[in-house]
Amino acid sequence: MSSTPNHRTMAEYYIQGLTRGFVTAAEVIRWSDEVIVAAPKSEDWMLDISTASEDDRMGVLHHLHAVTGEIDQATLTTLLAGR
């Protein structure tokens, strides 16, 4: 990967990771915190994930579906292959 994956691609990676069990809700929350710090303007989904409980895997999963944009399938495939 030559560039940082877009938010939608990362959201799909985390959706699959939570579903398959190789990612924890805490990891997704940390990612959201990093996104908020780097973003010029925060979006609702960022705040929803950031303030979710680490014990609420289904809630975090739900909030990931609110991330808009296009999935970069090649990047997603590379990310998933690394797991």
C-alpha positions, 0 to 999 in steps of 0.5 A, a space after each residue: 500500500 502506497 498511501 493511507 487507506 481511506 476511512 471507509 476501507 478501514 471501517 470495512 476492515 474493522 467490520 470484518 475484523 470484529 465479525 471474524 474475531 481478529 479485531 477488538 472493539 478497543 482497537 477500533 476505538 483507538 483508531 477512531 481517536 486517531 482519526 479525530 485528532 487528524 481530521 480537520 472536522 470530526 464527523 458523527 461516526 467518529 465521535 460515536 465510535 470514540 465514545 463507545 464502550 470497549 465492551 459493546 462490540 455490537 455497538 461499535 460494529 453498528 457505528 462502523 456502518 455509518 462511515 461513508 465513502 468508497 471501499 478500495 477493494 485492493 487495499 482492503 484485500 491487502 489489509 486482510 491478507 496481513 491478518 
